[in-house]
Amino acid sequence: MDVKGYLAGISKRARQASYSVAKASTEEKNRLLKEMAKALREKSDYIIQENEKDLLYAKEHNLSKAMQDRLLLNKARIEAMAVSLEEIAALKDPVGEVISAWRNKDDLWIHKVRVPIGVIGIIYESRPNVTSDCIGLCIKSGNAVILRGGKEAINSNLAIFKTLKAVLENSSISSDVISFVETTDRSAVAEMLRQVGFIDLIIPRGGEGLIRFVTENSLVPVIKHYKGVCHEFVDASADIDMAVDICLNAKVQRPGVCNAIEKIIVHRDIAREFIPKVAKALKDAGVEIRGCQETVGIVDCVLAEEDDWYEEYLDLKIAIKVVDSLQDAIEWINQHSSHHSDGIITSDYESAMRFTREVDSAAVYVNASTRFTDGGVFGLGAEIGISTDKLHARGPMGVEELTTYKYIIFGEGQVRK
């Protein structure tokens, strides 16, 4: 295959198609999304059949249990994908929203209006539901989308894509508004990153290696969806039972996702009471514990190495660190976190407010599990990903984050003097 020509063709067609979806009415887009949800339900047996091929590949290549969990599609997960599309349809349409308006000294009416970004390229790994979520969010926000999934999920992704693409064939919106890079040739990623003038934004979702490659090689602007090295800090005033419940949920409810915690930071004043209790709960759930020197002196666990404090395990592993103060916890988290989601468990209001002000992460929690960092849970319908960047979007990216703005100016013959 001529990968360069193939990607150039997809990108040019997507650019042209982007104009058809950008001008589509809210009613047209919502009707399309509801029909796509219906199609997912009707084609669920076909999608599961194709997914089984990917699951077999995962087992034959000894992919981790976390990876296999991310790959798995069943009736319930496909239903969730369909519901997500319906929830996106129910969202307020951001396109055309007047962000602000004013009359200037020249008597011009100036409007700042929300508009689609244009063509968005999504490069992602593992999770097939990303395919439908990204298609839904991009259509609702008036964007064309080019999807490039990982080879481990190629059959599942293609099945979902073809199911949704078929719905577009009977729509007034160009079917090229959604595209899928069907080759697993790794050079296709590099070619996507060179499509200046056709692709407006690249969003990578996956492991550290993928994110680094995209960031270092893209000629197109990138919003990173980096790894989730998430922390819970158990303050001296924390309710211990609450802290155990939160930490257990944040680690084991679904350990292979980016909003699961990888580290627990504990105030020294509460360490000898809290650590044995949380360690028992974690070990009972099959979690391997690694700890700092103080933690090793309190419970039986592996001594953590320096790399442990930066690692995203995505597995039933966790590292525990004892600190002297809230200040130390904040400094530790800001240094070692990936700035995704971090939380404090405390009964002290001032400590909570200071933590929220000073911890530099996209989502900062007080007395709650970090597992809630999710576009659907936040009420965004779904998410294109969770941005750990600061420009132009941060945290879960929904339809509003997939727009930019332009100025529309109304005059009555004014000329500048």
C-alpha atoms as one frame of an Amber mdcrd trajectory, in Angstrom:
protein
   0.000   0.000   0.000   1.091   3.567  -0.755   0.551   4.777   2.822   1.507
   8.363   2.011  -1.017   8.623  -0.830  -3.652   6.764   1.186  -3.436   9.190
   4.119  -3.329  12.215   1.836  -6.537  11.034   0.154  -8.349  10.426   3.440
  -7.255  13.818   4.780  -8.343  15.758   1.686 -11.759  14.087   1.652 -12.171
  14.749   5.372 -11.372  18.428   4.879 -14.034  18.736   2.177 -16.553  16.779
   4.260 -15.916  18.983   7.295 -17.801  21.818   5.618 -20.949  19.699   5.293
 -21.058  18.798   8.982 -20.054  22.306  10.097 -23.195  23.750   8.502 -25.508
  20.894   9.526 -28.401  21.811  11.784 -28.657  20.615  15.354 -31.681  18.529
  14.352 -29.753  16.809  11.545 -26.835  15.957  13.812 -29.038  14.707  16.638
 -31.113  12.525  14.303 -27.922  11.014  12.903 -26.528  10.247  16.364 -29.764
   8.529  17.432 -29.733   6.424  14.269 -26.132   5.467  14.988 -27.104   4.369
  18.496 -29.855   2.204  17.003 -27.387   0.700  14.519 -24.958  -0.284  17.284
 -27.711  -2.207  19.033 -28.840  -3.907  15.835 -25.285  -4.901  14.879 -24.138
  -5.914  18.364 -23.760  -9.619  17.468 -21.559  -8.728  14.473 -19.444  -6.342
  16.585 -18.976  -8.957  19.337 -18.004 -11.557  16.742 -15.291  -9.251  15.377
 -14.208  -8.357  18.915 -13.585 -12.037  19.647 -10.842 -12.000  16.999  -9.068
  -9.210  18.879  -9.478 -10.969  22.220  -7.924 -14.111  20.728  -5.006 -12.030
  19.432  -4.588 -10.504  22.893  -4.430 -13.923  24.564  -2.056 -15.361  21.956
   0.288 -12.394  22.407   0.029 -12.437  26.218  -1.339  -8.928  26.514  -1.997
  -7.889  30.112  -5.322  -8.571  31.813  -5.862  -4.816  31.970  -5.383  -4.587
  28.207  -7.769  -7.488  27.619 -10.350  -5.800  29.833 -10.055  -2.596  27.797
 -10.505  -4.597  24.591 -13.555  -6.586  25.692 -16.927  -5.808  24.140 -20.145
  -7.443  25.284 -23.835  -6.578  25.106 -23.615  -4.321  28.140 -20.629  -2.353
  26.822 -22.181  -1.945  23.387 -25.382  -0.756  25.033 -23.303   1.772  26.969
 -21.783   2.966  23.680 -25.256   3.406  22.209 -26.495   5.263  25.292 -23.440
   7.518  25.084 -24.383   8.534  21.526 -27.920   9.301  22.698 -26.565  11.360
  25.574 -24.367  13.318  23.161 -27.449  13.959  21.009 -29.219  15.352  24.077
 -26.434  17.834  24.811 -26.691  21.503  23.942 -25.156  22.159  20.517 -22.101
  24.386  21.033 -21.840  25.424  17.369 -23.067  28.973  16.770 -23.165  29.908
  20.448 -22.454  33.604  20.950 -19.800  33.618  23.660 -19.907  37.394  23.989
 -21.025  40.444  22.010 -20.383  44.157  22.273 -20.534  47.431  20.354 -17.191
  49.199  19.945 -16.355  52.906  19.641 -16.790  52.698  15.849 -20.370  51.519
  16.364 -19.553  48.012  15.068 -21.373  45.035  16.566 -18.684  42.441  17.402
 -19.693  38.874  18.185 -17.406  36.109  19.461 -19.026  32.912  18.133 -18.233
  29.258  18.785 -17.337  27.237  15.653 -15.981  23.721  14.905 -12.229  23.167
  14.831 -12.467  21.422  11.437 -10.752  18.045  10.999  -9.581  16.149  14.077
  -7.223  13.198  13.956  -7.513  10.692  16.819  -4.666   8.208  17.356  -5.570
   5.722  20.065  -4.912   2.291  21.523  -6.914  -0.562  23.020 -10.437   0.629
  23.717 -12.943   0.054  20.890 -15.559   2.292  22.547 -13.294   5.245  21.731
 -14.300   4.757  18.091 -17.996   5.466  18.651 -17.442   8.100  21.352 -15.110
  10.134  19.133 -17.414   9.866  16.133 -20.367  11.039  18.220 -18.555  13.956
  19.810 -17.037  15.136  16.538 -20.354  15.044  14.678 -22.156  16.911  17.460
 -19.435  19.593  17.524 -19.495  19.901  13.723 -16.091  18.351  13.033 -14.823
  15.708  10.645 -12.754  12.972  12.299 -10.003  10.628  11.132  -9.523   7.632
  13.440  -6.397   5.504  13.719  -6.746   2.739  16.300  -4.200   0.177  17.445
  -3.648  -3.167  15.748  -4.764  -5.015  18.896  -8.334  -3.712  18.337  -8.417
  -3.461  14.534 -11.338  -5.868  13.993 -13.497  -4.327  16.717 -12.772  -0.775
  15.608 -13.535  -1.542  11.976 -16.802  -3.252  12.879 -17.956  -0.227  14.878
 -16.760   2.199  12.220 -18.487   0.352   9.354 -21.706   0.150  11.362 -21.749
   3.911  11.926 -20.482   4.768   8.446 -23.450   2.901   6.915 -25.821   5.261
   8.743 -24.126   8.251   7.119 -24.804   6.870   3.629 -28.451   7.900   4.001
 -27.668  11.304   5.493 -27.342  14.797   4.030 -23.960  14.970   5.757 -21.040
  13.632   3.701 -20.036  10.085   4.675 -16.385  11.218   4.527 -16.997  13.187
   7.717 -15.803  10.034   9.517 -12.770   8.097   8.310 -10.833   5.155   9.672
  -7.221   4.349   8.812  -7.598   0.667   7.990  -3.896  -0.164   7.688  -1.980
  -1.207  10.803   1.270  -0.068   9.165   2.967   2.133  11.776   4.048   4.592
   9.083   0.404   5.657   8.840   0.731   7.466  12.163   3.714   9.461  10.903
   1.792  10.387   7.754  -1.185  11.631   9.778   1.153  13.929  11.666   2.238
  15.566   8.386  -1.226  16.482   7.089  -0.831  20.223   7.614  -3.638  22.143
   5.955  -6.022  19.172   6.086  -5.960  17.999   9.724  -6.370  20.820  12.255
  -5.722  18.955  15.501  -4.201  15.634  16.565  -5.335  13.970  19.800  -3.257
  10.945  20.873  -4.714   8.540  23.438  -2.568   5.673  24.625   0.689   4.700
  26.264   3.635   6.916  27.026   5.524   5.763  23.926   2.701   6.749  21.581
   2.196  10.134  23.230   5.901  10.916  23.100   6.194   9.902  19.434   3.210
  12.013  18.405   4.324  15.045  20.404   7.865  14.952  19.054   6.954  14.333
  15.409   3.689  16.113  14.668   3.582  19.123  12.359  -0.094  19.476  13.308
  -1.065  20.964  16.725  -1.432  18.292  19.440  -3.448  18.042  22.637  -1.888
  15.317  24.790  -3.913  12.775  26.693  -1.001  11.623  28.795  -0.702   8.862
  31.358  -2.600   8.883  34.635  -0.205   8.809  37.574  -2.962   9.697  40.041
  -2.649  10.159  43.818  -4.851  10.174  46.911  -3.416  12.085  49.872  -4.693
  10.925  53.256  -4.425  13.951  55.540  -3.945  13.827  59.314  -7.623  14.656
  59.906  -9.003  12.079  57.443 -11.836   9.761  58.405  -9.944   6.466  58.224
 -12.835   4.265  57.116 -13.715   6.761  54.385 -10.088   6.933  53.302  -9.818
   3.141  53.049 -13.031   2.944  50.993 -11.944   5.729  48.627  -8.432   4.383
  48.102  -9.714   0.846  47.540 -12.279   2.005  44.976  -9.818   4.301  43.212
  -7.332   1.439  42.809  -9.308  -1.760  42.249 -12.692  -0.799  40.759 -11.003
  -0.768  37.341  -7.203  -0.724  37.692  -6.409  -0.609  33.975  -7.754   2.904
  33.345  -6.054   6.285  33.524  -8.120   7.684  36.408  -7.287   4.837  38.813
  -4.841   5.863  41.525  -1.291   4.566  41.383  -0.013   6.153  44.636  -1.283
   6.819  48.147   0.385   9.638  50.089  -0.147   9.483  53.874   0.419  12.105
  56.581   2.837  10.737  59.162   0.445  11.567  62.056  -2.093   9.037  60.749
   0.236   6.559  59.033   0.452   3.861  61.733  -3.313   3.753  62.096  -4.266
   4.056  58.421  -1.632   2.081  56.504  -2.299  -1.350  58.106  -6.020  -0.998
  57.365  -5.651   0.125  53.776  -2.904  -2.445  53.164  -5.157  -5.281  54.325
  -8.021  -4.092  52.117  -5.725  -3.745  49.122  -4.027  -7.110  49.654  -7.399
  -8.824  50.061  -8.243  -7.396  46.610  -5.043  -8.820  45.138  -3.052  -5.582
  45.035   0.750  -5.704  45.268   2.006  -2.944  47.572   5.280  -1.088  47.245
   6.227   1.423  49.894   8.719   3.988  51.093  11.057   3.109  53.972   8.495
   4.199  56.584   5.732   2.165  54.951   7.937  -0.941  54.882   8.434  -0.459
  58.631   4.679  -0.474  59.209   3.460  -3.290  56.920   5.001  -6.136  54.972
   5.532  -4.843  51.431   8.180  -4.365  48.736  10.503  -1.379  49.100   9.674
   1.069  46.313  12.349   2.142  43.879  12.646   5.654  42.450  10.876   4.654
  39.209   7.839   3.458  41.157   6.884   7.026  42.048   6.540   7.990  38.375
   5.125   4.759  36.957   1.584   4.236  35.701   1.001   0.589  36.605  -2.468
   0.128  35.042  -2.549  -3.027  37.135  -3.172  -4.283  40.671  -0.096  -2.523
  42.044   0.244   0.590  44.182   2.959   2.598  45.922   2.516   4.195  49.359
   4.533   7.195  50.594   4.581   8.764  54.085   5.084  12.553  54.309   5.435
  15.001  57.177   2.877  17.622  56.179   0.274  18.883  53.733   2.994  21.051
  52.198   5.165  17.991  51.582   2.217  16.141  50.029   1.464  19.003  47.631
   5.114  19.304  46.604   5.433  15.534  46.145   2.295  15.293  44.009   3.230
  18.280  41.832   6.633  16.709  41.197   5.535  13.096  40.590   1.968  13.358
  39.254   1.120  13.350  35.545  -1.310  16.194  36.412  -4.336  14.088  35.507
  -6.396  13.501  38.689  -5.286  13.818  42.310  -7.252  13.937  45.547  -7.155
  14.696  49.254  -9.077  12.908  52.004  -9.460  15.273  54.935 -11.861  16.696
  57.527 -10.074  20.045  57.553 -11.640  22.676  55.297  -8.535  24.860  55.066
  -6.392  21.874  54.097  -8.900  20.891  51.434  -9.036  24.387  49.942  -5.260
  24.745  49.974  -4.886  21.372  48.228  -7.349  22.372  45.496  -5.562  25.681
  44.940  -2.000  24.383  44.899  -2.131  20.936  43.275  -1.567  21.519  39.553
  -3.752  18.817  38.013  -6.636  18.763  35.548  -9.011  17.315  38.168  -8.553
  17.801  41.918 -10.787  15.902  44.360 -11.777  16.376  47.988 -13.043  13.233
  49.747 -13.887  11.323  46.565 -12.398   8.683  44.294 -10.434   9.835  41.263
 -12.363   7.254  39.233 -14.989   9.925  38.536 -12.763  11.778  36.043 -14.732
  10.857  32.957 -16.633  12.887  30.402 -19.784  10.822  30.732 -19.730  10.981
  34.525 -19.108  14.736  34.422 -22.222  15.137  32.276 -20.417  15.772  28.987
 -22.105  12.803  27.261 -18.734  11.212  26.536 -15.186  12.397  26.108 -12.710
  12.626  23.298 -10.125  11.974  25.998  -8.719  13.548  29.155  -6.279  16.315
  28.358  -3.276  16.778  30.631  -2.319  19.866  28.614  -3.396  23.392  29.481
  -3.988  24.792  25.979  -6.708  24.988  24.824  -8.488  22.248  26.783  -7.830
  20.529  30.110  -9.396  17.473  31.713 -12.279  15.554  30.082 -12.877  16.963
  26.593 -16.486  17.090  25.479 -18.203  18.848  22.588 -17.382  22.350  23.786
 -13.657  21.537  23.907 -13.870  20.432  20.262 -14.738  23.952  19.178 -12.827
  27.175  18.717 -14.289  30.598  17.932 -14.298  33.327  15.350 -15.330  36.980
  15.382 -18.357  38.090  13.379 -18.659  41.831  12.919 -21.709  43.788  11.729
 -21.373  47.311  10.393 -23.353  49.979   8.545 -20.738  51.217   6.106 -17.982
  52.047   8.590 -14.449  52.561   7.242 -11.361  52.926   9.388  -9.778  56.370
   9.556
